[in-house]
Amino acid sequence: MSRFSQARLVRLAGDLSPRRWEVVLAVEEMRLVSAEQLRRRFYGSGPSAARLARLDLAALHEANILHRLSRRIGGLHAGSSGFIYSLGSVGHRLLELRAGEGAARQPSRYEPSLGFVDHALAVSELWVSLHEHLHLGLTAERGARFDFRVERRAWRSFMDTTGAALLLKPDAELRLHRQGFEDRWWVEVDRATERRSTIRRKLLAYVAYARTGIEQERAGLFPLTAWLTVDEARAEVLREVIAELAPSGQRLFRVGLLSAASPLLLSHGRTEP
């Protein structure tokens, strides 16, 4: 289905329901999302919601709008809920058409490494969890909304004091709109795979960017960075590396667990570093 004419792409775009468009746009933004995460984010709970999610995702996969990775969460016994989705070649072309950029072909797809998949799904889980905390159940907040931007859309380019070009590369940028206020965070998802020296270099990039004043002039504030990791032992390692910074640098960061990320990010950053 990669040899669609532009006219056929236009018809396909017009045939997609609003919810299917939401799914496609979300997968494009997040890079990798599991079927279960998409079900929770867009379809809710219950048998009918699960059935509708399966139908939509199967149709999008069949049209090559979404691509299923060969790897599944939970293996073959997980069923359709274990599928992991990325944007398919037709999905790329649809989004280019939607953006007014024509319908250029995409490079052939590849299967990402296990480490990449784990990291990307951890970021996607944070995105889903924030939605659930803000909009569902006892923690729901009326009128609250958030923007969640991943990787390149969250990155910042700048020059340090020596004139060297640098790039700040958070995993995600979060903008929370609540009760007339906006909170901003950068997010680093730590899977306990990086050395202390690598962590320190990343920390120093945030400190260097803060010193430029660019973000403060642009947004009126400098976002906190939430460093989210897998367990308390690893969190202590992160705190130790942050403690090596000057006090002005330490104040830029918060450390928390991925399993409790939403409460931290919804705390307005009032927790102590």
MARBALUM-653680 format. One record per residue (C-alpha): residue number from 1; residue in three letters; x, y, z. Coordinates in steps of 0.02 Angstrom, whole numbers, plus 50000, padded with zeros to 5 digits. Layout:
BEGIN
<r seq="NUM" type="ala" xx="X" yy="Y" zz="Z"/>
...
This chain:
BEGIN
<r seq="1" type="met" xx="50000" yy="50000" zz="50000"/>
<r seq="2" type="ser" xx="50152" yy="50113" zz="49990"/>
<r seq="3" type="arg" xx="50115" yy="50159" zz="49808"/>
<r seq="4" type="phe" xx="49963" yy="50264" zz="49844"/>
<r seq="5" type="ser" xx="49931" yy="50407" zz="49725"/>
<r seq="6" type="gln" xx="49908" yy="50575" zz="49805"/>
<r seq="7" type="ala" xx="49722" yy="50571" zz="49761"/>
<r seq="8" type="arg" xx="49704" yy="50404" zz="49849"/>
<r seq="9" type="leu" xx="49795" yy="50473" zz="50001"/>
<r seq="10" type="val" xx="49675" yy="50620" zz="50005"/>
<r seq="11" type="arg" xx="49527" yy="50501" zz="50004"/>
<r seq="12" type="leu" xx="49604" yy="50395" zz="50141"/>
<r seq="13" type="ala" xx="49636" yy="50548" zz="50248"/>
<r seq="14" type="gly" xx="49455" yy="50599" zz="50229"/>
<r seq="15" type="asp" xx="49393" yy="50427" zz="50278"/>
<r seq="16" type="leu" xx="49486" yy="50421" zz="50444"/>
<r seq="17" type="ser" xx="49376" yy="50454" zz="50595"/>
<r seq="18" type="pro" xx="49428" yy="50592" zz="50716"/>
<r seq="19" type="arg" xx="49482" yy="50462" zz="50845"/>
<r seq="20" type="arg" xx="49588" yy="50367" zz="50720"/>
<r seq="21" type="trp" xx="49672" yy="50531" zz="50674"/>
<r seq="22" type="glu" xx="49706" yy="50561" zz="50859"/>
<r seq="23" type="val" xx="49787" yy="50391" zz="50871"/>
<r seq="24" type="val" xx="49895" yy="50421" zz="50718"/>
<r seq="25" type="leu" xx="49952" yy="50591" zz="50779"/>
<r seq="26" type="ala" xx="49992" yy="50521" zz="50950"/>
<r seq="27" type="val" xx="50097" yy="50378" zz="50881"/>
<r seq="28" type="glu" xx="50190" yy="50501" zz="50770"/>
<r seq="29" type="glu" xx="50229" yy="50612" zz="50920"/>
<r seq="30" type="met" xx="50274" yy="50473" zz="51042"/>
<r seq="31" type="arg" xx="50370" yy="50365" zz="50916"/>
<r seq="32" type="leu" xx="50322" yy="50199" zz="50999"/>
<r seq="33" type="val" xx="50161" yy="50163" zz="51093"/>
<r seq="34" type="ser" xx="50090" yy="49997" zz="51150"/>
<r seq="35" type="ala" xx="49914" yy="49942" zz="51105"/>
<r seq="36" type="glu" xx="49869" yy="49942" zz="51290"/>
<r seq="37" type="gln" xx="49932" yy="50121" zz="51311"/>
<r seq="38" type="leu" xx="49829" yy="50178" zz="51161"/>
<r seq="39" type="arg" xx="49676" yy="50090" zz="51231"/>
<r seq="40" type="arg" xx="49694" yy="50177" zz="51398"/>
<r seq="41" type="arg" xx="49726" yy="50347" zz="51320"/>
<r seq="42" type="phe" xx="49591" yy="50352" zz="51187"/>
<r seq="43" type="tyr" xx="49461" yy="50217" zz="51221"/>
<r seq="44" type="gly" xx="49440" yy="50198" zz="51408"/>
<r seq="45" type="ser" xx="49402" yy="50037" zz="51501"/>
<r seq="46" type="gly" xx="49280" yy="49894" zz="51480"/>
<r seq="47" type="pro" xx="49252" yy="49759" zz="51348"/>
<r seq="48" type="ser" xx="49173" yy="49875" zz="51219"/>
<r seq="49" type="ala" xx="49317" yy="49998" zz="51232"/>
<r seq="50" type="ala" xx="49444" yy="49859" zz="51213"/>
<r seq="51" type="arg" xx="49352" yy="49788" zz="51063"/>
<r seq="52" type="leu" xx="49343" yy="49958" zz="50977"/>
<r seq="53" type="ala" xx="49528" yy="49987" zz="51009"/>
<r seq="54" type="arg" xx="49571" yy="49819" zz="50932"/>
<r seq="55" type="leu" xx="49465" yy="49857" zz="50778"/>
<r seq="56" type="asp" xx="49539" yy="50030" zz="50752"/>
<r seq="57" type="leu" xx="49719" yy="49975" zz="50777"/>
<r seq="58" type="ala" xx="49697" yy="49823" zz="50664"/>
<r seq="59" type="ala" xx="49625" yy="49934" zz="50527"/>
<r seq="60" type="leu" xx="49764" yy="50061" zz="50542"/>
<r seq="61" type="his" xx="49894" yy="49922" zz="50536"/>
<r seq="62" type="glu" xx="49811" yy="49840" zz="50386"/>
<r seq="63" type="ala" xx="49818" yy="50005" zz="50292"/>
<r seq="64" type="asn" xx="50003" yy="50024" zz="50341"/>
<r seq="65" type="ile" xx="49959" yy="50187" zz="50429"/>
<r seq="66" type="leu" xx="50030" yy="50108" zz="50587"/>
<r seq="67" type="his" xx="50168" yy="49978" zz="50593"/>
<r seq="68" type="arg" xx="50175" yy="49837" zz="50719"/>
<r seq="69" type="leu" xx="50345" yy="49792" zz="50786"/>
<r seq="70" type="ser" xx="50389" yy="49609" zz="50781"/>
<r seq="71" type="arg" xx="50425" yy="49617" zz="50968"/>
<r seq="72" type="arg" xx="50275" yy="49611" zz="51085"/>
<r seq="73" type="ile" xx="50255" yy="49656" zz="51267"/>
<r seq="74" type="gly" xx="50229" yy="49492" zz="51358"/>
<r seq="75" type="gly" xx="50271" yy="49387" zz="51205"/>
<r seq="76" type="leu" xx="50149" yy="49292" zz="51095"/>
<r seq="77" type="his" xx="50035" yy="49249" zz="51240"/>
<r seq="78" type="ala" xx="49994" yy="49434" zz="51269"/>
<r seq="79" type="gly" xx="49877" yy="49440" zz="51119"/>
<r seq="80" type="ser" xx="49838" yy="49602" zz="51029"/>
<r seq="81" type="ser" xx="49862" yy="49706" zz="51188"/>
<r seq="82" type="gly" xx="50048" yy="49666" zz="51178"/>
<r seq="83" type="phe" xx="50074" yy="49745" zz="51007"/>
<r seq="84" type="ile" xx="50191" yy="49895" zz="50996"/>
<r seq="85" type="tyr" xx="50154" yy="50024" zz="50862"/>
<r seq="86" type="ser" xx="50256" yy="50150" zz="50766"/>
<r seq="87" type="leu" xx="50204" yy="50257" zz="50619"/>
<r seq="88" type="gly" xx="50191" yy="50159" zz="50456"/>
<r seq="89" type="ser" xx="50245" yy="50219" zz="50284"/>
<r seq="90" type="val" xx="50068" yy="50269" zz="50234"/>
<r seq="91" type="gly" xx="50049" yy="50358" zz="50401"/>
<r seq="92" type="his" xx="50205" yy="50460" zz="50364"/>
<r seq="93" type="arg" xx="50136" yy="50508" zz="50195"/>
<r seq="94" type="leu" xx="49966" yy="50554" zz="50266"/>
<r seq="95" type="leu" xx="50045" yy="50670" zz="50394"/>
<r seq="96" type="glu" xx="50155" yy="50751" zz="50263"/>
<r seq="97" type="leu" xx="50001" yy="50778" zz="50156"/>
<r seq="98" type="arg" xx="49908" yy="50850" zz="50306"/>
<r seq="99" type="ala" xx="50053" yy="50970" zz="50336"/>
<r seq="100" type="gly" xx="50052" yy="51026" zz="50154"/>
<r seq="101" type="glu" xx="50218" yy="50944" zz="50114"/>
<r seq="102" type="gly" xx="50162" yy="50828" zz="49976"/>
<r seq="103" type="ala" xx="50175" yy="50640" zz="49988"/>
<r seq="104" type="ala" xx="50359" yy="50594" zz="49984"/>
<r seq="105" type="arg" xx="50410" yy="50414" zz="50013"/>
<r seq="106" type="gln" xx="50481" yy="50363" zz="50181"/>
<r seq="107" type="pro" xx="50639" yy="50261" zz="50211"/>
<r seq="108" type="ser" xx="50613" yy="50077" zz="50242"/>
<r seq="109" type="arg" xx="50564" yy="50037" zz="50420"/>
<r seq="110" type="tyr" xx="50677" yy="49950" zz="50543"/>
<r seq="111" type="glu" xx="50658" yy="49859" zz="50708"/>
<r seq="112" type="pro" xx="50730" yy="49966" zz="50850"/>
<r seq="113" type="ser" xx="50839" yy="49892" zz="50987"/>
<r seq="114" type="leu" xx="50765" yy="49825" zz="51148"/>
<r seq="115" type="gly" xx="50841" yy="49969" zz="51245"/>
<r seq="116" type="phe" xx="50762" yy="50097" zz="51129"/>
<r seq="117" type="val" xx="50592" yy="50012" zz="51142"/>
<r seq="118" type="asp" xx="50598" yy="50004" zz="51332"/>
<r seq="119" type="his" xx="50646" yy="50187" zz="51345"/>
<r seq="120" type="ala" xx="50516" yy="50248" zz="51219"/>
<r seq="121" type="leu" xx="50377" yy="50148" zz="51302"/>
<r seq="122" type="ala" xx="50426" yy="50220" zz="51472"/>
<r seq="123" type="val" xx="50403" yy="50395" zz="51400"/>
<r seq="124" type="ser" xx="50236" yy="50344" zz="51323"/>
<r seq="125" type="glu" xx="50180" yy="50272" zz="51490"/>
<r seq="126" type="leu" xx="50214" yy="50439" zz="51573"/>
<r seq="127" type="trp" xx="50107" yy="50525" zz="51440"/>
<r seq="128" type="val" xx="49963" yy="50404" zz="51472"/>
<r seq="129" type="ser" xx="49979" yy="50414" zz="51661"/>
<r seq="130" type="leu" xx="49971" yy="50603" zz="51659"/>
<r seq="131" type="his" xx="49811" yy="50595" zz="51557"/>
<r seq="132" type="glu" xx="49735" yy="50472" zz="51680"/>
<r seq="133" type="his" xx="49783" yy="50577" zz="51832"/>
<r seq="134" type="leu" xx="49717" yy="50740" zz="51759"/>
<r seq="135" type="his" xx="49558" yy="50677" zz="51677"/>
<r seq="136" type="leu" xx="49500" yy="50515" zz="51758"/>
<r seq="137" type="gly" xx="49444" yy="50459" zz="51929"/>
<r seq="138" type="leu" xx="49472" yy="50543" zz="52096"/>
<r seq="139" type="thr" xx="49625" yy="50641" zz="52039"/>
<r seq="140" type="ala" xx="49536" yy="50724" zz="51891"/>
<r seq="141" type="glu" xx="49548" yy="50914" zz="51880"/>
<r seq="142" type="arg" xx="49416" yy="51014" zz="51788"/>
<r seq="143" type="gly" xx="49487" yy="51118" zz="51647"/>
<r seq="144" type="ala" xx="49663" yy="51048" zz="51665"/>
<r seq="145" type="arg" xx="49758" yy="51004" zz="51507"/>
<r seq="146" type="phe" xx="49937" yy="50969" zz="51458"/>
<r seq="147" type="asp" xx="50051" yy="50972" zz="51308"/>
<r seq="148" type="phe" xx="50179" yy="50834" zz="51298"/>
<r seq="149" type="arg" xx="50319" yy="50850" zz="51170"/>
<r seq="150" type="val" xx="50446" yy="50714" zz="51140"/>
<r seq="151" type="glu" xx="50629" yy="50723" zz="51093"/>
<r seq="152" type="arg" xx="50666" yy="50842" zz="50948"/>
<r seq="153" type="arg" xx="50511" yy="50947" zz="50983"/>
<r seq="154" type="ala" xx="50574" yy="50970" zz="51160"/>
<r seq="155" type="trp" xx="50757" yy="51004" zz="51119"/>
<r seq="156" type="arg" xx="50844" yy="51173" zz="51129"/>
<r seq="157" type="ser" xx="50996" yy="51232" zz="51032"/>
<r seq="158" type="phe" xx="51107" yy="51366" zz="51107"/>
<r seq="159" type="met" xx="51285" yy="51431" zz="51120"/>
<r seq="160" type="asp" xx="51387" yy="51423" zz="51279"/>
<r seq="161" type="thr" xx="51497" yy="51562" zz="51348"/>
<r seq="162" type="thr" xx="51639" yy="51512" zz="51231"/>
<r seq="163" type="gly" xx="51529" yy="51520" zz="51077"/>
<r seq="164" type="ala" xx="51518" yy="51332" zz="51055"/>
<r seq="165" type="ala" xx="51354" yy="51265" zz="50984"/>
<r seq="166" type="leu" xx="51265" yy="51149" zz="51106"/>
<r seq="167" type="leu" xx="51103" yy="51052" zz="51106"/>
<r seq="168" type="leu" xx="50996" yy="51019" zz="51259"/>
<r seq="169" type="lys" xx="50909" yy="50852" zz="51230"/>
<r seq="170" type="pro" xx="50775" yy="50810" zz="51359"/>
<r seq="171" type="asp" xx="50669" yy="50657" zz="51327"/>
<r seq="172" type="ala" xx="50510" yy="50760" zz="51339"/>
<r seq="173" type="glu" xx="50441" yy="50932" zz="51377"/>
<r seq="174" type="leu" xx="50283" yy="50950" zz="51481"/>
<r seq="175" type="arg" xx="50172" yy="51103" zz="51489"/>
<r seq="176" type="leu" xx="50033" yy="51093" zz="51618"/>
<r seq="177" type="his" xx="49887" yy="51215" zz="51608"/>
<r seq="178" type="arg" xx="49788" yy="51217" zz="51771"/>
<r seq="179" type="gln" xx="49680" yy="51347" zz="51857"/>
<r seq="180" type="gly" xx="49745" yy="51489" zz="51750"/>
<r seq="181" type="phe" xx="49928" yy="51444" zz="51776"/>
<r seq="182" type="glu" xx="50057" yy="51353" zz="51672"/>
<r seq="183" type="asp" xx="50191" yy="51238" zz="51744"/>
<r seq="184" type="arg" xx="50334" yy="51181" zz="51634"/>
<r seq="185" type="trp" xx="50448" yy="51032" zz="51653"/>
<r seq="186" type="trp" xx="50581" yy="50944" zz="51556"/>
<r seq="187" type="val" xx="50586" yy="50757" zz="51583"/>
<r seq="188" type="glu" xx="50731" yy="50636" zz="51583"/>
<r seq="189" type="val" xx="50684" yy="50452" zz="51587"/>
<r seq="190" type="asp" xx="50827" yy="50355" zz="51666"/>
<r seq="191" type="arg" xx="50827" yy="50166" zz="51641"/>
<r seq="192" type="ala" xx="50985" yy="50144" zz="51747"/>
<r seq="193" type="thr" xx="51092" yy="50113" zz="51594"/>
<r seq="194" type="glu" xx="51204" yy="50267" zz="51594"/>
<r seq="195" type="arg" xx="51365" yy="50302" zz="51689"/>
<r seq="196" type="arg" xx="51380" yy="50440" zz="51816"/>
<r seq="197" type="ser" xx="51492" yy="50536" zz="51696"/>
<r seq="198" type="thr" xx="51356" yy="50536" zz="51564"/>
<r seq="199" type="ile" xx="51227" yy="50595" zz="51689"/>
<r seq="200" type="arg" xx="51341" yy="50734" zz="51746"/>
<r seq="201" type="arg" xx="51367" yy="50794" zz="51566"/>
<r seq="202" type="lys" xx="51179" yy="50802" zz="51543"/>
<r seq="203" type="leu" xx="51157" yy="50898" zz="51705"/>
<r seq="204" type="leu" xx="51290" yy="51023" zz="51654"/>
<r seq="205" type="ala" xx="51202" yy="51051" zz="51487"/>
<r seq="206" type="tyr" xx="51046" yy="51108" zz="51582"/>
<r seq="207" type="val" xx="51151" yy="51221" zz="51694"/>
<r seq="208" type="ala" xx="51238" yy="51297" zz="51543"/>
<r seq="209" type="tyr" xx="51072" yy="51329" zz="51456"/>
<r seq="210" type="ala" xx="50999" yy="51409" zz="51612"/>
<r seq="211" type="arg" xx="51146" yy="51530" zz="51617"/>
<r seq="212" type="thr" xx="51108" yy="51594" zz="51442"/>
<r seq="213" type="gly" xx="50939" yy="51665" zz="51499"/>
<r seq="214" type="ile" xx="50862" yy="51616" zz="51331"/>
<r seq="215" type="glu" xx="50722" yy="51510" zz="51403"/>
<r seq="216" type="gln" xx="50683" yy="51636" zz="51540"/>
<r seq="217" type="glu" xx="50666" yy="51775" zz="51411"/>
<r seq="218" type="arg" xx="50561" yy="51666" zz="51296"/>
<r seq="219" type="ala" xx="50445" yy="51586" zz="51424"/>
<r seq="220" type="gly" xx="50460" yy="51694" zz="51579"/>
<r seq="221" type="leu" xx="50533" yy="51549" zz="51680"/>
<r seq="222" type="phe" xx="50659" yy="51409" zz="51672"/>
<r seq="223" type="pro" xx="50575" yy="51239" zz="51685"/>
<r seq="224" type="leu" xx="50625" yy="51114" zz="51818"/>
<r seq="225" type="thr" xx="50692" yy="50949" zz="51754"/>
<r seq="226" type="ala" xx="50617" yy="50790" zz="51825"/>
<r seq="227" type="trp" xx="50742" yy="50647" zz="51825"/>
<r seq="228" type="leu" xx="50632" yy="50491" zz="51833"/>
<r seq="229" type="thr" xx="50707" yy="50321" zz="51863"/>
<r seq="230" type="val" xx="50671" yy="50139" zz="51899"/>
<r seq="231" type="asp" xx="50699" yy="50117" zz="52086"/>
<r seq="232" type="glu" xx="50754" yy="50205" zz="52245"/>
<r seq="233" type="ala" xx="50933" yy="50141" zz="52234"/>
<r seq="234" type="arg" xx="50955" yy="50220" zz="52064"/>
<r seq="235" type="ala" xx="50866" yy="50378" zz="52123"/>
<r seq="236" type="glu" xx="50998" yy="50394" zz="52260"/>
<r seq="237" type="val" xx="51136" yy="50383" zz="52128"/>
<r seq="238" type="leu" xx="51054" yy="50526" zz="52032"/>
<r seq="239" type="arg" xx="51039" yy="50630" zz="52190"/>
<r seq="240" type="glu" xx="51224" yy="50602" zz="52227"/>
<r seq="241" type="val" xx="51275" yy="50663" zz="52054"/>
<r seq="242" type="ile" xx="51160" yy="50815" zz="52067"/>
<r seq="243" type="ala" xx="51234" yy="50854" zz="52239"/>
<r seq="244" type="glu" xx="51404" yy="50877" zz="52156"/>
<r seq="245" type="leu" xx="51337" yy="51032" zz="52068"/>
<r seq="246" type="ala" xx="51339" yy="51207" zz="52140"/>
<r seq="247" type="pro" xx="51179" yy="51248" zz="52239"/>
<r seq="248" type="ser" xx="51114" yy="51356" zz="52096"/>
<r seq="249" type="gly" xx="51125" yy="51204" zz="51982"/>
<r seq="250" type="gln" xx="51051" yy="51082" zz="52106"/>
<r seq="251" type="arg" xx="50892" yy="51186" zz="52115"/>
<r seq="252" type="leu" xx="50854" yy="51149" zz="51932"/>
<r seq="253" type="phe" xx="50820" yy="50964" zz="51961"/>
<r seq="254" type="arg" xx="50699" yy="50847" zz="52046"/>
<r seq="255" type="val" xx="50723" yy="50658" zz="52061"/>
<r seq="256" type="gly" xx="50579" yy="50535" zz="52067"/>
<r seq="257" type="leu" xx="50523" yy="50361" zz="52020"/>
<r seq="258" type="leu" xx="50440" yy="50320" zz="51856"/>
<r seq="259" type="ser" xx="50306" yy="50228" zz="51954"/>
<r seq="260" type="ala" xx="50261" yy="50390" zz="52045"/>
<r seq="261" type="ala" xx="50299" yy="50516" zz="51908"/>
<r seq="262" type="ser" xx="50128" yy="50596" zz="51891"/>
<r seq="263" type="pro" xx="50113" yy="50655" zz="52072"/>
<r seq="264" type="leu" xx="50286" yy="50734" zz="52060"/>
<r seq="265" type="leu" xx="50248" yy="50823" zz="51897"/>
<r seq="266" type="leu" xx="50080" yy="50883" zz="51962"/>
<r seq="267" type="ser" xx="50158" yy="50952" zz="52122"/>
<r seq="268" type="his" xx="50208" yy="51120" zz="52044"/>
<r seq="269" type="gly" xx="50387" yy="51070" zz="52084"/>
<r seq="270" type="arg" xx="50364" yy="51113" zz="52268"/>
<r seq="271" type="thr" xx="50453" yy="50957" zz="52327"/>
<r seq="272" type="glu" xx="50629" yy="50983" zz="52392"/>
<r seq="273" type="pro" xx="50776" yy="50941" zz="52277"/>
